[in-house]
Amino acid sequence: MTTDFKLSAESEPPRLGKLSKLARFGLLGAALTVAAGTFAYFGGWFIRDDLTPARFVDGFEQVNGVHAGFRRNHAKGMGVFGFFDSNGNGVRLSQAVIFQPGRVQVIGRFSLGGGHPDVSDKPDAVRGLALQFSLPNGELWRTAMINFPVFPFRTPEAFYEQLIASKPDPNTGKHDPGKMEEFLASHPETVQALTVIKGQPSSSGFDNSTFHSSNAFRFINSAGDSIPVRWIMTPMQPFESANNASIPQDKNYLFNALIAQIHRQPLRWRLIIVIGQPGDPTNDATIPWPAEREQVVVGTLTLDRVESDDTSAATDLNFDPLVLPVGIAPSDDPLLSARSAVYSQSFTRRAGETKQPSAIRPSDVRKGE
Ligand code: HEM
């Protein structure tokens, strides 16, 4: 486990602080190869010829073990349902049908980063929100977001390299801090991204988390204009700071709080499109775009029902970020095609296994109904 690096934010020296955040992020997954090699083509993903999607997923399994039927990353999660109301403001930006005024149905999944399906909820664990919008013309839009303002890795190779560096020593069960130091020394962009991530205060729960696309995409409108964008889901529930000092005993406290909140009333987020300007990097998710970039609120997401991964249809979805409707296109970010290829590999493996029960059982979700 990566918590070996965890020290309190107040007491930790800066270097270990970076390690701590990074170690937690390592649970998101990754892959490196040392050999400087020629490039190969795998399912749309240009990579070094020894870093295949299968090798990447092997890396997750080496670090986290194999948990039958579970996602190899973001293994702990829960299904959610609701709808998205578009206000029409997105029509000038993208011809995607979702931006025409009206309502579309949504299925999604909240998750925690990492390959352990039974990991204890922690205030600073990476929180994920994956959504599938079903458009009236039959198209789908899938997006998997996290609550970090930037992603710590610029390339799939860097992610993998860090994943392998986070692997516990079989003799001690602990990570080797030296390997992380080595990784950081050769990845200043990760050090920079972790500073940005640490600068953002953690919220108390899933309900008041902001979720970020992190990767850039392109919007194409009906006139054929193409613009670079990122998107964020900002909560309409009030911000409350995470209490890092006292972690509740309940190992599912983040999920149980979410269940109770949704039973009380639907939860809502605003979908905001951030418009990039020339010079804003579209191929580097570690770099934030300037705060003054134009932001367009294009609608409201309402989530009003939760379901255990044991029964939710979201369990059998692959939230591949390249499932996009006409009007939304990938950017030149190298993470996107890598994600698509690796998610597919993870999906294929878990779909062929008998899934074990989830940490959040159907009876937990029914409590308080
Ligand atoms: C090269 C980069 C990345 C790799 C290799 C990777 C790997 C994975 C894998 C293997 C899964 C499980 C897929 C499945 O079995 O369905 C996953 C899920 C997920 N990833 Fe990534 N990931 C990457 C980047 C990102 C980024 C940039 C974000 C967010 C901005 C992200 C957010 C998520 C979320 C939210 C899930 C859970 C989706 C669900 O609930 O099904 N990942 N990732």
Residues whose N, C-alpha, C, O or C-beta is under 5 A from the ligand:
A	BS01	HEM	L28 G29 A30 R71 R72 N73 H74 R109 S111 G128 L129 A130 A144 M145 I146 F151 P156 F159 H212 S213 S214 L317 N318 F319 L335 A338 R339 V342 Y343 S346 F347
